[in-house]
Structure formats: C-alpha cells, structure tokens
Amino acid sequence: MNKVYHLATCDTCQRILKEWDLPETFEQREIKSEGISESELEQMKELAGSYEALFSKRARLYKERGLKDKNLSEDDIKQLILEHYTFLKRPVLINGGEIFVGNSKKVVEAAKASLS
C-alpha cells in the first residue's frame, strides 16, 4: 500500500510533499476533510509500533486540554487521534511495508530515500 496522510492547510506538509515528488501510484489523503478510520489507524500503529509514535504533542488541543499533565494510555491516544485529526503527527507516508511519521529532517530524508 502506498499512501500519504497530510493536511492541506499545513505549509510544512505541502513543502514536504513537493520535496518527495510522489509517484501517481500514491493515494493522498487530506485528513481534515477525510477523517482517519479506525482500521487505517490500526494499520499505521502496526507499522509504527505504537499509537504514541503517531501522536502529535505539538497540537494546539494537546496544550488546551492540559494533556501533558495526564498519563495517557495507548487507548487514550488512539481515541484522541480518531476524535480529531490534529492529534495525528503529520505527514504520514506509507510506502509498502514502511511508515514514515512526522516532519523531522531525518524522517523526511529517510522517506525520500525510500521513494527512489
């Protein structure tokens, strides 16, 4: 499966997508207009190893809800990601059996290398 989850209003996501220059075989999912299903999230978790690896602690709602002061379980994190797209660390690129999560330089470069 070749898929990328991103946010159209995120300049960082758009810059990274241009840098990756994805082949047409990739399905692109805009997570704000088209939410993430539970089965898609479970597939991402299998590849990433945990829901926490997919979770964005930089989300505005994370701070607003005071979540940094709470001990969140994997189930809590799963429910938060399903509840609101902003909790998914993005972009998420699935290339075959590999997953690349987030926008750190290291992750972006590794994803780019996997696309070549």
HELIX and SHEET records of a PDB file:
HELIX    1   1 ASP A   11  TRP A   20  1                                  10    
HELIX    2   2 GLU A   38  ALA A   48  1                                  11    
HELIX    3   3 GLU A   52  LEU A   54  5                                   3    
HELIX    4   4 ARG A   60  GLU A   64  1                                   5    
HELIX    5   5 LEU A   67  ASP A   69  5                                   3    
HELIX    6   6 GLU A   74  GLU A   83  1                                  10    
HELIX    7   7 TYR A   85  PHE A   87  5                                   3    
HELIX    8   8 LYS A  105  LEU A  115  1                                  11    
SHEET    1   A 4 GLU A  27  GLU A  30  0                                        
SHEET    2   A 4 ASN A   2  HIS A   6  1                                        
SHEET    3   A 4 VAL A  92  ASN A  95 -1                                        
SHEET    4   A 4 GLU A  98  VAL A 101 -1                                        
END                                                                             
